[in-house]
């Protein structure tokens, strides 16, 4: 099967969508299918082998200039330069505004698709797809739903659309752009053959925005590449190390975790309780991290390569990223569990589903550092059960949450919506 998968770069940041889309495309390729992973906006950034195409669709610099200046809508003379991956990658090193409150106009213009100011970008995408000759097109999220109608009109192939976190962005738009975008995205939803939320919670989050889509949704829980993940290192009886590993931002809940660890130190003065923090961060976020470190005291390791990330996780006794929003994927939870580390996550978003499916952790009330501290203390007080919990979680991830399982389930959905004469290659069965 020839699959055109349109992902979305995150302006030079390590994001879960990039990681998941790249892992899925790689796993589909290993199953014997032709996959072209086309980045939108900016290049993808991942800590694994990047399997994405070098070409960029809906280049971020071009979108910005066309949104601001009509000259760039009518002239494509600079397109090759403005869409060059090196230029987009370089531009991503600088502060990029991703606040939905400031991006309403550009979001609306994007949703207008071929009938809006970005019609030339749509035409360029159609040219690329003509070369690829896809049998199915997969959109990384509904923010790209404007592509569905032109794809179906020109190529007559099914369009599948993931749902994996865009509800937070869409709900953060200000009026009148929020209402405009909701009206546009509902129209585009009619051209999507199947929606694939990354968890049941995402289907519920997007239903008020997209309308009646629940009869066209099939959840595929995320998976990760498990290569290189060894079991957790033996724990010293007088220590308890808690880890945080994610893109560091205020809504990831680092302040809540730091406060909870301080409470745990007070409750268990006999233990060497430490908080270790790692993850990609924007330069403008570092002062926030430094202020928390000075206030609460923790080790900041910065961004870690994949090998160092695995080593970091294997040295922990517990793991938590207490987000204050409905996280859609929780890949870092799966990575911690793959290393045999029990997790403590808020009862929000994908986390209750992952904890329930793996048996590898505990949950707490979102934003409640006292409740979080209590769950961490429960693990510290019963190290044998904590070890058993980590082993259960690791076994579950190795058996059911690898990228291969994610790819196989996704292929079954492709075959459900593809014409019977397509997708005949079943060499992986």
C-alpha positions as CSV (number, residue, x, y, z in Angstrom):
1,X,0.0,0.0,0.0
2,X,1.3,3.5,-0.9
3,X,0.6,5.8,2.0
4,X,1.1,9.5,2.1
5,X,1.3,10.5,5.8
6,X,1.2,14.3,6.4
7,X,2.8,15.1,9.7
8,X,3.3,18.5,11.4
9,X,6.6,19.9,12.5
10,X,6.6,21.8,15.8
11,X,8.8,24.8,15.0
12,X,12.0,23.1,16.0
13,X,10.8,21.6,19.2
14,X,10.8,17.9,20.2
15,X,7.1,17.1,20.3
16,X,5.2,13.9,20.8
17,X,3.4,14.2,17.5
18,X,6.7,14.2,15.6
19,X,7.9,11.2,17.6
20,X,4.8,9.2,17.2
21,X,4.3,10.0,13.5
22,X,7.9,9.2,12.7
23,X,7.7,5.9,14.7
24,X,4.5,4.9,13.0
25,X,5.8,5.7,9.5
26,X,9.0,3.7,10.2
27,X,6.9,0.7,11.5
28,X,4.6,0.8,8.5
29,X,7.7,0.7,6.3
30,X,9.1,-2.3,8.1
31,X,5.8,-4.1,7.4
32,X,6.5,-3.7,3.7
33,X,4.5,-0.7,2.7
34,X,5.5,2.4,0.8
35,X,5.3,5.4,3.2
36,X,6.1,9.0,2.4
37,X,6.0,11.1,5.6
38,X,5.6,14.7,4.5
39,X,6.2,17.3,7.2
40,X,4.0,20.4,7.3
41,X,5.0,23.8,8.5
42,X,8.6,22.9,9.6
43,X,10.8,19.8,9.5
44,X,10.1,17.1,12.1
45,X,12.4,16.8,15.1
46,X,12.9,13.3,16.6
47,X,15.5,11.5,18.7
48,X,15.2,8.4,16.5
49,X,16.1,8.0,12.8
50,X,14.2,10.6,10.9
51,X,12.3,8.9,8.1
52,X,10.4,12.0,6.9
53,X,10.7,13.4,3.4
54,X,13.0,16.4,2.9
55,X,10.2,18.4,1.2
56,X,8.0,20.6,3.4
57,X,4.3,21.2,2.7
58,X,2.5,24.4,3.9
59,X,5.9,25.8,4.9
60,X,5.7,27.9,8.0
61,X,7.6,30.9,6.7
62,X,5.5,31.0,3.5
63,X,2.3,30.8,5.6
64,X,3.3,33.7,7.7
65,X,4.4,35.9,4.8
66,X,1.3,35.1,2.8
67,X,-0.9,35.8,5.8
68,X,0.7,39.2,6.3
69,X,1.5,40.4,2.8
70,X,-0.6,39.8,-0.3
71,X,2.5,40.0,-2.5
72,X,3.6,36.6,-1.4
73,X,0.2,35.1,-2.2
74,X,0.5,36.0,-5.8
75,X,4.2,35.2,-6.4
76,X,5.9,31.9,-6.0
77,X,9.3,33.1,-7.1
78,X,10.8,32.6,-3.6
79,X,8.9,29.4,-2.7
80,X,11.9,27.0,-3.1
81,X,14.0,29.2,-0.8
82,X,11.3,29.8,1.8
83,X,10.4,26.2,2.0
84,X,13.9,24.9,2.2
85,X,14.3,22.6,5.2
86,X,17.5,24.3,6.3
87,X,15.9,27.7,6.3
88,X,12.9,26.5,8.2
89,X,15.1,24.6,10.6
90,X,17.2,27.7,11.2
91,X,14.2,29.9,11.7
92,X,12.9,27.4,14.3
93,X,15.9,28.1,16.5
94,X,14.4,31.5,17.3
95,X,11.4,32.3,19.5
96,X,8.3,31.0,17.7
97,X,4.8,32.1,18.9
98,X,2.6,29.0,19.4
99,X,0.0,30.7,21.6
100,X,-3.4,30.0,20.0
101,X,-4.6,33.4,21.2
102,X,-2.2,35.0,18.8
103,X,-2.6,32.7,15.8
104,X,-6.3,32.9,15.2
105,X,-6.0,34.6,11.8
106,X,-3.4,32.2,10.4
107,X,-5.4,29.2,11.7
108,X,-8.6,30.5,10.0
109,X,-6.7,31.1,6.8
110,X,-5.3,27.6,6.9
111,X,-8.8,26.1,7.4
112,X,-10.0,27.9,4.3
113,X,-7.8,25.6,2.3
114,X,-7.9,26.0,-1.5
115,X,-10.5,28.8,-1.1
116,X,-8.3,30.9,1.1
117,X,-5.0,32.8,0.9
118,X,-3.0,29.6,0.9
119,X,-4.4,28.2,-2.3
120,X,-1.0,28.1,-3.8
121,X,0.3,25.9,-1.0
122,X,-2.6,23.5,-1.6
123,X,-1.7,23.3,-5.3
124,X,2.0,22.5,-4.4
125,X,0.7,19.7,-2.1
126,X,-1.4,18.3,-4.9
127,X,1.7,18.2,-7.1
128,X,3.6,16.3,-4.6
129,X,0.8,13.8,-4.1
130,X,0.5,13.3,-7.9
131,X,4.1,12.2,-7.8
132,X,3.6,9.9,-4.8
133,X,0.3,8.4,-6.2
134,X,-1.1,7.5,-2.7
135,X,-3.7,4.8,-2.1
136,X,-4.5,6.4,1.2
137,X,-3.7,9.8,2.8
138,X,-3.3,10.1,6.6
139,X,-3.4,13.5,8.2
140,X,-1.7,13.8,11.6
141,X,-4.5,15.9,13.1
142,X,-7.6,17.8,12.2
143,X,-5.7,21.1,11.9
144,X,-4.9,19.8,8.4
145,X,-8.5,18.7,7.5
146,X,-8.7,21.4,4.8
147,X,-6.5,19.0,2.7
148,X,-9.2,16.2,2.7
149,X,-11.6,17.6,0.0
150,X,-8.9,18.4,-2.6
151,X,-7.3,15.0,-2.0
152,X,-10.6,13.1,-2.5
153,X,-11.6,15.2,-5.5
154,X,-8.2,14.8,-7.3
155,X,-7.2,11.3,-6.3
156,X,-10.4,9.6,-5.1
157,X,-8.6,7.9,-2.2
158,X,-9.6,7.6,1.4
159,X,-8.5,10.2,3.9
160,X,-7.8,9.2,7.5
161,X,-7.2,11.8,10.2
162,X,-5.6,11.3,13.6
163,X,-6.9,13.3,16.7
164,X,-4.0,13.8,19.0
165,X,-4.1,17.0,21.0
166,X,-5.4,19.8,18.8
167,X,-8.5,20.3,21.0
168,X,-6.3,22.3,23.5
169,X,-5.2,24.6,20.7
170,X,-8.6,25.1,19.1
171,X,-10.2,25.8,22.4
172,X,-7.5,28.4,23.1
173,X,-8.4,30.5,20.1
174,X,-10.0,33.8,20.8
175,X,-13.2,35.1,19.2
176,X,-14.2,35.6,16.5
177,X,-11.5,33.2,15.2
178,X,-12.6,30.4,17.5
179,X,-16.1,30.3,16.0
180,X,-14.9,30.8,12.5
181,X,-12.4,27.9,12.8
182,X,-15.0,25.6,14.3
183,X,-17.4,26.2,11.5
184,X,-14.7,25.6,8.9
185,X,-13.4,22.4,10.5
186,X,-16.9,20.9,10.8
187,X,-17.3,21.4,7.1
188,X,-14.0,19.6,6.4
189,X,-14.9,16.8,8.7
190,X,-17.4,15.5,6.2
191,X,-14.6,14.6,3.9
192,X,-12.7,12.5,6.4
193,X,-13.4,8.8,6.1
194,X,-12.2,7.8,9.5
195,X,-10.9,9.7,12.6
196,X,-8.2,7.9,14.7
197,X,-7.9,9.4,18.2
198,X,-4.8,8.5,20.1
199,X,-7.0,7.7,23.1
200,X,-10.7,7.6,24.0
201,X,-10.4,10.9,25.8
202,X,-9.4,12.6,22.6
203,X,-12.5,11.5,20.8
204,X,-14.5,13.1,23.6
205,X,-12.5,16.3,23.5
206,X,-12.9,16.7,19.8
207,X,-16.6,15.7,19.5
208,X,-17.9,19.2,20.6
209,X,-15.6,20.8,18.0
210,X,-16.1,18.4,15.0
211,X,-19.7,17.5,15.6
212,X,-21.1,14.0,15.2
213,X,-18.0,12.0,14.5
214,X,-18.2,9.3,17.1
215,X,-19.5,6.8,14.5
216,X,-16.4,7.5,12.5
217,X,-13.7,7.1,15.1
218,X,-11.5,4.1,16.0
219,X,-9.0,4.6,18.8
220,X,-5.4,3.4,18.3
221,X,-3.4,3.8,21.5
222,X,0.2,5.1,21.0
223,X,3.2,2.9,20.7
224,X,6.9,3.5,21.0
225,X,10.1,2.0,19.6
226,X,11.2,-0.3,22.4
227,X,14.7,-0.9,21.0
228,X,17.4,-0.4,23.6
229,X,15.1,-0.3,26.6
230,X,16.6,-2.5,29.4
231,X,15.0,-3.1,32.8
232,X,15.3,-0.8,35.7
233,X,18.6,-0.7,37.6
234,X,18.4,-2.2,41.2
235,X,17.3,0.4,43.8
236,X,19.4,1.4,46.8
237,X,17.3,1.0,49.9
238,X,18.1,4.5,51.2
239,X,17.3,6.5,48.1
240,X,14.2,7.4,46.1
241,X,14.8,9.3,42.8
242,X,11.8,10.8,41.0
243,X,12.2,11.7,37.3
244,X,10.5,14.2,35.0
245,X,11.2,13.8,31.2
246,X,9.3,15.8,28.7
247,X,9.3,19.0,26.7
248,X,9.6,21.4,29.6
249,X,6.9,24.0,29.7
250,X,4.7,25.5,32.5
251,X,1.7,23.3,31.5
252,X,3.7,20.1,32.0
253,X,3.4,20.6,35.7
254,X,7.0,20.7,36.8
255,X,6.1,23.1,39.7
256,X,3.5,20.7,41.0
257,X,6.0,17.8,40.9
258,X,8.7,19.8,42.6
259,X,6.3,20.8,45.4
260,X,5.2,17.2,45.8
261,X,8.8,16.0,46.0
262,X,9.5,18.6,48.7
263,X,6.5,17.3,50.7
264,X,7.9,13.7,50.3
265,X,11.3,14.8,51.6
266,X,9.6,16.2,54.7
267,X,7.5,13.0,55.2
268,X,10.4,10.6,54.7
269,X,13.6,12.4,56.1
270,X,15.3,9.0,56.2
271,X,15.3,8.7,52.4
272,X,17.6,10.4,49.9
273,X,14.7,11.9,47.9
274,X,15.8,13.6,44.7
275,X,14.1,15.1,41.7
276,X,15.9,14.7,38.4
277,X,14.6,16.8,35.4
278,X,15.3,16.4,31.7
279,X,13.8,17.3,28.4
280,X,13.9,19.7,25.5
281,X,13.1,23.3,26.3
282,X,12.8,26.6,24.5
283,X,15.5,29.2,25.4
284,X,12.8,31.5,26.8
285,X,11.7,28.7,29.2
286,X,15.0,28.2,30.9
287,X,14.6,31.1,33.3
288,X,11.4,29.5,34.5
289,X,13.2,26.2,35.1
290,X,16.1,27.9,36.9
291,X,13.7,29.7,39.2
292,X,12.0,26.5,40.2
293,X,15.4,24.8,40.7
294,X,16.5,27.5,43.0
295,X,13.3,27.3,45.0
296,X,12.8,23.6,45.2
297,X,16.2,22.1,44.5
298,X,16.5,19.5,41.7
299,X,19.0,18.3,39.1
300,X,18.4,19.8,35.7
301,X,20.0,17.6,33.0
302,X,18.7,19.4,29.9
303,X,17.9,17.7,26.7
304,X,19.1,14.0,26.5
305,X,19.9,11.9,23.4
306,X,18.0,8.7,23.1
307,X,20.7,6.6,24.7
308,X,21.1,9.0,27.6
309,X,17.3,9.2,27.9
310,X,17.1,5.4,28.4
311,X,20.0,5.5,30.9
312,X,18.3,8.3,32.8
313,X,15.0,6.4,33.0
314,X,16.6,3.2,34.2
315,X,18.1,5.0,37.2
316,X,14.7,6.2,38.6
317,X,12.5,4.9,41.3
318,X,9.3,6.8,40.1
319,X,8.3,8.9,37.2
320,X,5.8,11.7,36.8
321,X,4.9,14.5,34.3
322,X,1.8,16.1,36.0
323,X,0.3,18.0,33.1
324,X,-2.6,20.4,33.7
325,X,-4.2,19.7,30.3
326,X,-5.7,16.7,28.4
327,X,-2.5,15.1,27.1
328,X,-3.2,13.0,24.1
329,X,-0.3,10.5,23.9
330,X,1.9,10.2,27.0
331,X,4.8,8.7,25.1
332,X,7.1,9.5,28.0
333,X,4.9,7.4,30.3
334,X,5.4,4.4,27.9
335,X,9.1,5.1,27.8
336,X,9.3,5.1,31.6
337,X,7.3,1.9,31.8
338,X,9.5,0.3,29.2
339,X,12.4,0.9,31.6
340,X,10.5,-0.7,34.4
341,X,9.8,2.5,36.3
342,X,6.4,2.9,38.0
343,X,4.6,6.1,37.0
344,X,2.3,8.6,38.9
345,X,0.1,10.6,36.5
346,X,-2.9,12.9,36.8
347,X,-6.3,11.6,36.2
348,X,-6.7,13.5,32.9
349,X,-6.3,12.9,29.2
350,X,-4.6,9.7,28.1
351,X,-3.1,8.9,31.4
352,X,-5.9,6.9,33.1
353,X,-6.2,4.8,30.0
354,X,-2.4,4.0,29.9
355,X,-2.2,3.3,33.7
356,X,-5.3,1.0,33.5
357,X,-4.0,-0.8,30.4
358,X,-0.5,-1.4,31.8
359,X,-1.0,-1.7,35.5
360,X,2.2,0.2,35.8
361,X,1.3,3.1,38.0
362,X,-0.9,5.3,40.1
363,X,-3.1,8.3,39.4
364,X,-3.8,11.5,41.4
365,X,-6.0,14.5,41.2
366,X,-4.7,16.9,38.5
367,X,-2.8,19.9,40.0
368,X,-2.9,18.6,43.5
369,X,0.7,18.4,44.8
370,X,-0.4,16.9,48.1
371,X,-2.2,14.0,46.4
372,X,0.8,13.5,44.2
373,X,3.1,13.5,47.2
374,X,0.9,10.8,48.8
375,X,1.1,8.6,45.7
376,X,4.9,9.0,45.6
377,X,5.1,8.1,49.3
378,X,3.0,5.0,48.7
379,X,5.7,3.8,46.2
380,X,8.5,4.8,48.6
381,X,6.9,3.1,51.5
382,X,6.4,-0.2,49.7
383,X,9.4,-0.7,47.4
384,X,8.5,-4.3,46.6
385,X,5.1,-3.4,45.2
386,X,6.7,-0.5,43.3
387,X,9.1,-3.0,41.7
388,X,6.2,-5.3,40.8
389,X,4.3,-2.4,39.4
390,X,7.3,-1.4,37.2
391,X,7.6,-5.0,36.0
392,X,3.9,-5.1,35.1
393,X,4.2,-1.9,33.2
394,X,7.4,-3.0,31.3
395,X,5.8,-6.3,30.3
396,X,2.7,-4.5,29.0
397,X,4.7,-2.0,27.0
398,X,6.9,-4.7,25.5
399,X,3.9,-6.9,24.6
400,X,1.2,-4.3,23.6
401,X,2.6,-0.8,23.3
402,X,5.4,-1.0,20.7
403,X,5.2,0.8,17.4
404,X,4.7,-2.4,15.5
405,X,1.4,-3.0,17.2
406,X,0.4,0.6,16.5
407,X,1.2,0.1,12.8
408,X,-0.7,-3.2,12.5
409,X,-3.8,-1.7,14.1
410,X,-3.5,1.4,11.8
411,X,-3.2,-0.8,8.7
412,X,-6.4,-2.6,9.6
413,X,-8.2,0.7,9.6
414,X,-6.7,1.6,6.3
415,X,-8.0,-1.6,4.8
416,X,-11.4,-1.0,6.3
417,X,-11.8,2.3,4.3
418,X,-9.7,1.5,1.2
419,X,-11.4,0.1,-1.9
420,X,-11.1,-3.7,-2.1
421,X,-8.6,-3.5,-5.0
422,X,-6.2,-1.4,-2.9
423,X,-3.8,-2.5,-0.1
424,X,-3.5,-6.0,-1.5
425,X,0.1,-6.3,-0.1
426,X,-0.3,-8.3,3.1
427,X,3.2,-9.6,3.3
428,X,3.4,-8.8,7.0
429,X,0.5,-11.2,7.9
